[in-house]
């Protein structure tokens, strides 16, 4: 009955199992198409146990430490053919592991857009959350999978999926900033600007994305955020500003010096705009800031 080449360890396990020979043959024949075992990930014995348990009548066989199913593993390994095959034989496309993650989360983690689209389109719940409230977009930003963000943003629930926070009030922007995923940070900042959402939202500890990027020493992310965030020196619940956090980074003053200069530039720019606005209000002949800029330019010639 075995018509496919299988991993020798897998065959050995199935033939040595306590399950009856008929079930073993069914298991091997069923498992013959499951190429995930050929990936050398060390998970093939667990997958064999999973299928034997399933055929034996255990309807929810999750016997590994994290309670992940083969669908979780196939999604994480970005195996579209395997994901489709498993979904054709399963009734539940969104089984949860011990932490509450579903295969859609694992697809977001892997970054394979085809696997993610397939699971997303077939999922009843388009915005599943883990036990601590992590969304698929949160997991994607943690790993820098920007294509997943773009796809979610293109869907009707984009604003929820992209900006939703977990139980600790951590948003995908917090996650991307903390992990130093520059491309994801760029995309989320532009998304926030377009949707008119604050980029300085605080998590449960009062930390903004700028705080977390500073604490994690993500220099490029910090400097980019300082260019775009509404508040350049916010205060968390401990009374700490990002600039203060930079002083706590061992003996390296590089980030502190860069931040101080950028914050000074931002504050000067704001002060200049305020002064210009006051001048416009005090000078009836000047109707707008643009007119003031043009007049200043003409006078400088």
Residue pairs with C-beta under 8 A, 6 or more apart in sequence:
1 25
1 26
1 28
1 29
2 11
2 25
2 28
2 29
2 32
3 29
3 32
4 29
4 32
4 33
6 28
6 31
6 32
6 37
7 37
7 38
7 44
9 44
9 45
10 28
10 31
10 37
10 44
10 45
10 47
10 48
11 28
13 45
13 48
13 49
14 24
14 27
14 28
14 31
14 48
14 52
15 24
17 24
17 48
17 52
19 27
19 52
19 55
19 56
23 52
23 55
23 56
24 52
26 55
27 48
27 51
27 52
27 55
30 51
30 55
30 89
31 37
31 47
31 48
31 51
33 85
34 47
34 51
34 70
34 82
34 85
34 86
35 79
35 81
35 82
36 43
36 44
36 47
36 70
36 73
36 74
36 77
36 79
36 82
37 43
37 44
37 47
37 48
39 77
39 79
41 73
41 77
43 73
46 63
46 64
47 70
47 73
49 61
49 63
50 61
50 62
50 63
50 69
50 70
51 70
53 61
53 63
54 61
60 95
62 68
62 69
62 95
62 97
65 98
66 97
66 98
66 99
67 96
67 97
67 98
68 97
68 106
69 95
69 97
69 103
70 82
70 86
71 83
71 86
71 87
71 90
71 93
71 95
71 103
72 95
72 97
72 101
72 102
72 103
72 106
73 106
74 82
74 83
74 86
74 103
75 83
75 103
75 104
75 106
75 107
75 110
75 115
75 119
76 106
76 107
76 109
76 110
77 110
78 107
78 110
78 111
78 112
78 115
79 115
80 112
80 114
80 115
80 118
83 103
83 107
83 115
83 118
83 119
84 118
87 93
87 118
87 122
93 103
93 119
93 122
93 123
93 124
94 102
94 103
94 104
94 123
94 124
94 125
94 128
95 102
95 103
96 102
99 130
99 131
99 132
100 129
100 130
100 131
100 132
101 130
101 134
101 139
102 123
102 128
103 119
104 116
104 119
104 120
104 123
104 128
104 136
105 128
105 130
105 134
105 136
105 139
107 115
107 116
107 119
107 136
107 148
108 116
108 136
108 137
108 139
108 140
108 143
108 145
108 148
109 139
109 140
109 142
109 143
109 145
110 145
111 140
111 143
111 144
111 145
111 147
111 148
113 147
113 148
113 151
116 136
116 148
116 151
117 151
120 126
120 151
120 155
126 155
126 157
126 161
127 135
127 136
127 157
127 160
127 161
127 164
128 135
128 136
129 135
129 166
130 166
132 166
132 167
132 168
133 165
133 166
133 167
133 168
134 166
135 161
135 164
135 166
135 172
136 148
136 152
136 161
137 148
137 149
137 152
137 161
137 162
137 164
137 172
138 164
138 166
138 170
138 171
138 172
138 175
140 146
140 148
140 149
140 152
140 172
140 184
141 149
141 172
141 173
141 175
141 176
141 179
141 181
141 184
141 188
142 175
142 176
142 179
142 181
143 179
143 181
144 176
144 179
144 181
144 183
144 184
145 184
146 181
146 183
146 184
146 187
149 162
149 172
149 184
149 187
149 188
149 191
150 187
152 158
152 161
152 162
153 161
153 162
153 191
155 161
159 195
162 172
162 188
162 191
163 171
163 172
163 173
163 191
163 192
163 195
163 197
164 171
164 172
165 171
165 201
165 203
168 203
168 204
168 205
169 201
169 202
169 203
169 204
170 203
170 204
171 201
171 203
171 209
172 184
172 188
173 185
173 188
173 189
173 192
173 199
173 201
173 209
174 201
174 203
174 207
174 208
174 209
174 212
176 184
176 185
176 188
176 209
176 221
177 185
177 209
177 210
177 212
177 213
177 216
177 218
177 221
177 225
178 209
178 212
178 213
178 215
178 216
178 218
179 216
179 218
180 213
180 216
180 218
180 220
180 221
181 221
182 218
182 220
182 221
182 224
185 209
185 213
185 221
185 224
185 225
186 224
189 199
189 224
189 225
189 228
191 197
192 198
192 199
193 199
193 228
198 230
199 208
199 209
199 225
199 228
199 229
199 230
200 208
200 209
200 210
200 229
200 230
200 231
200 234
201 208
201 209
202 208
202 234
202 236
203 212
205 236
205 237
205 238
206 235
206 236
206 237
206 238
207 215
207 236
208 229
208 231
208 234
208 236
208 242
209 225
209 229
210 222
210 225
210 226
210 229
210 232
210 234
210 242
211 234
211 236
211 240
211 242
211 245
213 221
213 222
213 225
213 242
214 222
214 242
214 243
214 245
214 246
214 249
214 255
214 259
215 245
217 249
217 252
217 255
219 254
219 255
219 258
222 242
222 255
222 258
222 259
223 258
223 259
223 262
226 232
226 259
226 262
226 263
226 266
227 262
232 262
232 263
232 266
232 267
233 241
233 242
233 243
233 263
234 241
234 242
235 241
242 259
243 256
243 259
243 260
243 263
246 255
246 256
246 259
247 256
249 255
249 256
273 289
276 289
276 292
277 289
279 286
279 292
280 286
280 287
280 288
280 289
280 292
286 292
286 295
